[in-house]
Each structure stands twice: as structure tokens, then as C-alpha cells.
Amino acid sequence: MARLKSPSALMADATAALEDAHAAASNAQSPKIDNEQFKSLAECAVAKSFEAIGLAEQALANHQKSSESG
């Protein structure tokens, strides 16, 4: 049986994804970027935010599975 990734490791990954989303969103606020740069940064912020949500959901599921089996 495959070993589940630990909830804390998944939350660390979620934190990294949120940090990336924050950086992209912060950079998108610059008045010095053009429309294409804004679009790219905004898309990155959205994608990284959804990635973080998925990782946090997986962490919760893995925590519940380990709580039930432990």
C-alpha cells in the first residue's frame, strides 16, 4: 500500500503555493507592468491559490485517514 504524504508536509507545500500566489498578486499591482504581464501574473495567482486549496484538502483527508487507522 502506498504511504500517504504527511499532513504537515502537504501543508508546507500549500504554504509554498500560497506564497507564490501572494508574490504573483503583489507583482500584478505594479503600475509598471503591461496588460500581458498582468494577465500572466493574475493567472499564476489563481492557479497557485487553487493548488494550495487542493493541497490543504489532501492534508485534511490524509489526517482523517491516519486518525481513523491509528
C-alpha positions as CSV (number, residue, x, y, z in Angstrom):
1,M,0.0,0.0,0.0
2,A,1.3,3.4,-0.9
3,R,2.2,5.6,2.1
4,L,0.2,8.8,2.4
5,K,2.2,12.1,2.4
6,S,2.1,13.5,5.9
7,P,-0.5,16.3,6.5
8,S,2.3,18.6,7.7
9,A,4.3,18.1,4.6
10,L,1.2,18.8,2.5
11,M,0.5,21.9,4.5
12,A,4.1,23.0,3.9
13,D,3.5,22.6,0.2
14,A,0.2,24.5,0.5
15,T,2.1,27.3,2.2
16,A,4.7,27.5,-0.6
17,A,1.9,27.6,-3.1
18,L,0.2,30.5,-1.2
19,E,3.5,32.3,-1.0
20,D,3.8,32.0,-4.8
21,A,0.2,33.2,-5.2
22,H,0.9,36.2,-3.0
23,A,4.1,37.1,-4.9
24,A,2.2,37.0,-8.2
25,A,-0.7,39.0,-6.8
26,S,1.7,41.6,-5.4
27,N,3.7,41.9,-8.6
28,A,0.4,42.3,-10.5
29,Q,-0.3,45.5,-8.6
30,S,2.7,47.3,-10.1
31,P,1.8,50.2,-12.4
32,K,4.9,49.4,-14.5
33,I,3.6,46.2,-16.0
34,D,1.7,45.8,-19.2
35,N,-1.6,44.0,-19.9
36,E,0.0,40.7,-20.8
37,Q,2.2,40.7,-17.7
38,F,-0.8,41.5,-15.6
39,K,-2.8,38.7,-17.2
40,S,0.1,36.2,-16.7
41,L,0.6,37.2,-13.0
42,A,-3.2,37.1,-12.3
43,E,-3.4,33.6,-13.9
44,C,-0.5,32.5,-11.8
45,A,-2.1,33.8,-8.6
46,V,-5.3,32.0,-9.4
47,A,-3.6,28.7,-10.3
48,K,-1.4,28.7,-7.2
49,S,-4.4,29.5,-5.0
50,F,-6.3,26.6,-6.3
51,E,-3.2,24.4,-5.9
52,A,-2.9,25.5,-2.3
53,I,-6.6,24.6,-1.7
54,G,-6.1,21.2,-3.2
55,L,-3.0,20.5,-1.1
56,A,-4.8,21.6,2.1
57,E,-7.8,19.4,1.3
58,Q,-5.5,16.5,0.7
59,A,-3.7,17.2,4.1
60,L,-7.1,17.2,5.8
61,A,-8.1,13.9,4.1
62,N,-4.7,12.3,5.0
63,H,-5.0,13.5,8.6
64,Q,-8.5,12.0,8.9
65,K,-7.3,8.7,7.3
66,S,-4.4,8.5,9.7
67,S,-6.6,9.3,12.7
68,E,-9.0,6.5,11.7
69,S,-6.3,3.9,11.3
70,G,-4.1,5.0,14.2
